[in-house]
Amino acid sequence: MGFSTDDALAPKVSEGFHLSDLDPATTPGLSADDNLDKEFAQHDDELGELQENLFASKAGSVLVILQGMDTSGKGGMIERLLKPMSPLGTRVVAFGAPTKEEREQDFLWRVRPHLPKAGEIAVFDRSHYEDVLIQKVESMADPAEIERRYAAISDFESEIAASGTTIIKVFLHISREFQYENLVERLTNPEKMWKYDPADLVARSKWEEYMTAYQIAMERTSTDDAPWYVIPGDDKTYARMVVKHLLVDALRDLERPWPGLGEGVDADEELEKLKKS
């Protein structure tokens, strides 16, 4: 039967969700008879056409937020997700540690300029959620401020959704064992060494604290307007396929008739001019 959009929508965070109940090594919705590579590639043409339609119609915009522990595959996800699409109308923003100027502003200040405009798809590699994840785990902000930020994020995302942006929030859920293998490769493979950051081991040493922080953040901010999807990430191709389905589903909802010629432009008259040119 194959993997379906309903399968992709299934891991939405709702009441009663517990991160610890989901095995990062599983591939829900995928049967033993399914060819994963084939399933992953099957929507490429449609994805490209839908993205072009959105860019032309300006019927809305899409914001994809990717979160996950180090080595969860956010970069590879972005590369393969955007490959079937035109660079026109797509944008990638990677959020690192805030600069001095950004720290002097409200935590959402640095995010607003990067929101997608009508007709665009923006993908965030990390996001404003770092301000309730690393800042919570590392005690960079007091508990009252973290609480304020949960509410501020929900209000912010509600505002974005009301403006016509479809929000897809994804947590790529990997196991400690899978991360260990990836970190070993970064320390032993010359082509991967540039990716290694000693700070990865600091976060790894606080794995359970981060899982708790993610659990709370997703519980507090998963809404109808901006749902969270927790996707098992130990199989990277599977995770990429699920996110592709989520994006295709969002773009199908935004699909509109192709725009015609501009107001006051007559096709026959323009053809005659063209013939004489």
Number of C-alpha atoms within 10 A of each C-alpha: 7 14 19 13 16 12 15 22 17 13 18 18 20 15 8 7 15 13 17 10 7 15 16 20 15 14 16 17 16 17 12 8 8 13 12 16 11 11 18 21 12 11 15 17 11 15 23 16 16 23 29 20 21 25 21 18 18 19 18 22 27 27 25 21 21 25 22 21 21 18 20 25 23 24 13 13 20 18 12 15 19 20 12 17 20 13 11 12 20 17 16 18 15 12 14 10 9 13 9 8 8 14 12 10 10 9 17 17 12 17 14 11 9 14 19 23 19 19 22 24 28 20 25 22 19 18 18 18 21 17 21 24 22 17 16 19 19 12 12 14 14 10 13 8 13 19 14 11 21 20 12 15 20 17 13 15 18 17 13 20 19 11 13 16 26 23 23 20 22 23 21 25 24 23 16 14 10 16 18 14 11 17 21 13 16 18 15 10 11 9 10 14 14 10 11 17 13 7 9 14 14 10 17 16 10 12 16 12 17 20 18 16 18 21 17 16 20 23 19 14 21 18 16 12 18 19 19 23 25 24 28 24 25 23 17 18 17 21 23 23 24 28 26 23 22 21 24 20 17 17 24 15 12 22 18 15 9 11 10 10 9 8 6 6 10 10 12 9 9 11 11 10 10 9 7 7 6
